[in-house]
């Protein structure tokens, strides 16, 4: 009697069920005949004998029914029956079905979209071989608190020699390089990498060869690997490019190969070149320039590798205290590093869609409940005919699952569109956005979310409906009878929960929106109107000395100043408002302070910088043309620096150096106002300015003020650069307005999405409150009729209904405020100049919620006042 | 349900065992099975049709009995049930279990 044999027989019986049915019926007939025969034999009248036999046999239908249950697969058949019954029911009430389906589609669609984005961006392994074993090996030094640094070559060599955790270690440094020939010069994003770099990722060039260790010593001269994108864009995907030379930074580089498409680490790289370590850096332990990646050996847990690195760091700190007595080597998985930017906002969005889904479920739950109450009599009849509570529960759940699946199908379509929209609108630099595709997993997620939603919105109503009193429902002929008290309390609970959830959503998006507005209004201390900016990098091969760089800068400034369309032009070494800063380690001991080492933001500028950007001079003077090579080295400091290190003193004339080893101190000649020049949300740091002509740099950022059309001005900018060096590409040309807009692209995107979810939540809540209040008015029609008959004014009836809505909304609002206070702390890191518990926001959102509640109950309340007492009473 | 004359229900599963037992010595139709049980038990055990036929269907599904149409002694069409080898084996096990349970109950009734 094996399980399989039995299943097979069941299946065969199922196929022959018609025959089985006929056999059984025939058998029972024969049985009755035999019984009747016996009755006759014992002396009964033939007719009577026949009826007696029927009586003794009993309910034949039920017997057949029970027998049938042992054939086939009764559980499955029941489900199929419930599904057909459910579909018929849903078709019969199209209004209910449409509203419930659309509501669920909204909730399921939004949560599926965000969840599949979270899945791709945060959860899915990076698209590299064994990516879970890839880690960053950072340096944290007391000299640069709050920064993570690469490794210095001597430290890296010690790590390689002493550690056992890594299979491979590799380094990279990102650098802009200029490509010329084959069209306009173009600035490329390149990385100088160790020869082990591609092996670490398990990547091989699609054409040509990988780097070899000899390439670092330039045995074959300079070689380069092109990214697939660059190869297609600039070289038409021509395979014969391998072995030919391209001109990078005015030097020929032989193309060794082409990287596979899809590989562009680090961050959309155009080309890779072998690293070339200057002899000085081979011994300098403080040159933490080489960003290091490690691939853990199989089976080595992260924590074990980290503790080994802690040991090595401690040993090095002990061995070389003069370099850094407190050095640390924290490991960060590449996965964490790659997704860090998107994580907080994705989690906030995930929370928001979760709430939206709950609101949608609460709404549908309420709809199902109302419908169930209308069907109370049908259910009572089925119970009376012998359906168990479990069976009816089963059937009601199947119905809500059907509803959820239909909603889920619409939601999946919504989710696919949503993911595409997200991809199109996400701010530049959002992690792994290029990997976002609509995939089967989206559908799977939609299915799971739908099933959960179906159970979530069906279970409570089903339990409640089947608990309602059987006899009461049959006896009642009036639909206007009042529902049992507990039914009402579930409905109230659902609405209160909806209000609370919607309020939390509302508070979250209101906080984000305000933070966004404050960010845009943030005073940077800079005058940025009509400013244009562009960036260029001087190739080392041509501008190999400070003198040549100096000459270039002087000529460029002159070329810019002679263009009539520019009312001002300045040069600096660091971009404005993009989040990047140039910092140096600073030892306050040189100023006689006992404070710990810190970082100092440094910026090299041309003399007009302060005037053009409207930075106030507080003391002393700004730079002038005489502050150039050969003259006394000078510096300006900002107010923050003056306050901190020269309290009550005059900083003018004091020497400024970074530490005791600094042999060329600059003289402080002035103090200028603080600015937020690295970003709108970056508080002013300690900062020092130096004349760019005394400190030339290969990275040059141009700022010009122009009132002509930006496109024309940018063309002028490019012409000015080419008039000095025709091979220099100007990149990242934008108006300062665009720069600012890009710098807030992420918070703006997040604010928009949250606001959309909040509005959707608010709308669903409005519908929910409307549903509950109008249902309750319908239930109380008779009561209203009596009140009117007894002379109640319509105002007091209005008040009666509205009061009910206000009580529900107030309860929900209190719960929502408590929830907001608890949850908004999680948003704190994403908020600018607004507290998570901002009272104005909380009160404002609650007021809006109350208005929505009142608006939603206005129509049903009006309906209550128009009840015709005669009709209401006759309704019985 | 098999009821004894005092309308007390028997242990669950007993009916199926009784049915198998009546088929031990050859085929019978449903009515015959009910009659046989009643007869042997001296009318103590009355088999209701409402229980008998579902039980027979279950035995069919489990593969313990086979059914085929035949002609009865008085020339009526009747559906005859026969034990399958699996049914014979099952009957053996059940009878053994039953003996053990009855003996145990008897011991309890004597001593407790």
HADDOCK unambig.tbl for C-alpha pairs under 7 A between the chains (distance, minus, plus):
assign (segid A and resid 1 and name CA) (segid B and resid 62 and name CA) 6.43 0.50 0.50
assign (segid A and resid 1 and name CA) (segid B and resid 63 and name CA) 6.80 0.50 0.50
assign (segid A and resid 1 and name CA) (segid B and resid 86 and name CA) 6.82 0.50 0.50
assign (segid A and resid 6 and name CA) (segid B and resid 61 and name CA) 6.34 0.50 0.50
assign (segid A and resid 6 and name CA) (segid B and resid 62 and name CA) 5.67 0.50 0.50
assign (segid A and resid 9 and name CA) (segid B and resid 61 and name CA) 6.04 0.50 0.50
assign (segid A and resid 10 and name CA) (segid B and resid 61 and name CA) 6.13 0.50 0.50
assign (segid A and resid 27 and name CA) (segid B and resid 78 and name CA) 6.72 0.50 0.50
assign (segid A and resid 27 and name CA) (segid B and resid 79 and name CA) 6.36 0.50 0.50
assign (segid A and resid 30 and name CA) (segid B and resid 78 and name CA) 6.82 0.50 0.50
assign (segid A and resid 31 and name CA) (segid B and resid 31 and name CA) 5.57 0.50 0.50
assign (segid A and resid 57 and name CA) (segid B and resid 49 and name CA) 5.55 0.50 0.50
assign (segid A and resid 57 and name CA) (segid B and resid 50 and name CA) 6.80 0.50 0.50
assign (segid A and resid 63 and name CA) (segid B and resid 50 and name CA) 5.33 0.50 0.50
assign (segid A and resid 63 and name CA) (segid B and resid 54 and name CA) 6.80 0.50 0.50
assign (segid A and resid 66 and name CA) (segid B and resid 54 and name CA) 5.89 0.50 0.50
assign (segid A and resid 67 and name CA) (segid B and resid 53 and name CA) 6.57 0.50 0.50
assign (segid A and resid 67 and name CA) (segid B and resid 54 and name CA) 4.15 0.50 0.50
assign (segid A and resid 67 and name CA) (segid B and resid 57 and name CA) 5.77 0.50 0.50
assign (segid A and resid 70 and name CA) (segid B and resid 57 and name CA) 6.21 0.50 0.50
assign (segid A and resid 70 and name CA) (segid B and resid 58 and name CA) 5.44 0.50 0.50
assign (segid A and resid 70 and name CA) (segid B and resid 61 and name CA) 6.86 0.50 0.50
assign (segid A and resid 71 and name CA) (segid B and resid 61 and name CA) 6.51 0.50 0.50
